[in-house]
Amino acid sequence: MSGGQGADGGAAAGPGSAAAGRDEKSIAPADLFDLSGKVALVTGGSRGLGLEMVRAFATAGADVVIASRKLDACETVAAEVRDLGRRALPVAAHVGHWDDLARLADAAYAEFGKVDVLVNNAGMSPLAPSSAETSEELFDKVIGVNFKGPFRLASLIGQRMADEGGGSIINVSSSGALMPQPRFGPYAGAKAALNALTTVFALEYGPTVRVNTISAGPFLTDISKAWAAEKRETTRSAIGRPGRPEEIISTALYLASDASSYTTGALIRVDGGLY
C-alpha cells in the first residue's frame, strides 16, 4: 500500500503505524521505545553486543529468550534479566545447526506463545591465513553461523510473526560486508548475503513484519581483547575510535520498537563513520 498525505500535508498514519488511530501529540517519545508485553529472542545473547541488547530490551519491558552455544552462560544472563523483573528463557543452540534452530523457535513459542522481536546477532569472524589456505571446514562454519543460521531462524519465526500480526527482525551484520578485506572472504561474503536477506524478508513478510540490518563496526567486546593495542584505541573513521558495547543500544531499541514503525528493509551503519 502506498503512503499518502493527510489533510494538513503531513504523512498519513497507516495501519501499521504506532500512531494509527491515535492523536500523535499524545505519544510521548519514551513510549515509542517501550517494549512492555513484548518477547525478544537474541542469538549470541550471552556476551558482547547481544548481551547489551538483552539488557536493553529487558530494561525497556520485554521478556527475553537468550540463545548461545553454552547453556550456563545463557542462564547467567537469564538471572540478570529476572532481577530486572522480566521473564527469561535460556536456550543452548548452535545457530549453524539447522535442527537446533527449529528447537530454539519451538522452545520460545512453548514458553511465551509468541516472539515479537528476533535479533540474529550470533556470528563468527575467524581470520584465515589466505583465501587459498581457507579450509572447507572453516568456510562451512563461517557461512553456517553468519548466513545459514539467520536464514533458517528468520524463516521459521518470520512466518509465524506474519501469521500472527507482525514483529521486528534485526539482522546484525558487519562493516566487513561493505568494506571487505583479504583473509575475511567467507565472512564478508556471508554478511553481504545477510544484508540481502534483510530485503528478501522485508518483502516476504511485510507489511506487518519489519526487517532491518544493523551494520556494526569495530566494538570493544570480548573479541577485541585479541586486537593490537592501537586498534583498541583508534579506527579509520569519522569518530576515530572503536565503539563501546553500550553504543549499540539506541539503534537496537529503535528497530525493535514502535519508534521504527515506518522503517523496514533498511541498513543502518553503527560504525563510527568508517571509511
HELIX and SHEET records of a PDB file:
HELIX    1   1 GLU A   24  SER A   26  5                                   3    
HELIX    2   2 PRO A   29  LEU A   32  1                                   4    
HELIX    3   3 GLY A   48  THR A   59  1                                  12    
HELIX    4   4 LEU A   71  ASP A   83  1                                  13    
HELIX    5   5 TRP A   98  PHE A  112  1                                  15    
HELIX    6   6 GLU A  136  ILE A  143  1                                   8    
HELIX    7   7 GLY A  144  LYS A  148  3                                   5    
HELIX    8   8 GLY A  149  ASP A  163  1                                  15    
HELIX    9   9 SER A  175  LEU A  178  1                                   4    
HELIX   10  10 GLY A  185  TYR A  205  1                                  21    
HELIX   11  11 ASP A  222  ALA A  226  5                                   5    
HELIX   12  12 ALA A  229  ARG A  232  5                                   4    
HELIX   13  13 PRO A  245  ILE A  248  5                                   4    
HELIX   14  14 ILE A  249  ALA A  256  1                                   8    
HELIX   15  15 ASP A  258  SER A  260  5                                   3    
SHEET    1   A 7 ALA A  88  ALA A  92  0                                        
SHEET    2   A 7 ASP A  63  SER A  68  1                                        
SHEET    3   A 7 VAL A  39  THR A  43  1                                        
SHEET    4   A 7 VAL A 117  ASN A 120  1                                        
SHEET    5   A 7 GLY A 167  SER A 174  1                                        
SHEET    6   A 7 VAL A 209  ALA A 216  1                                        
SHEET    7   A 7 LEU A 267  VAL A 270  1                                        
END                                                                             
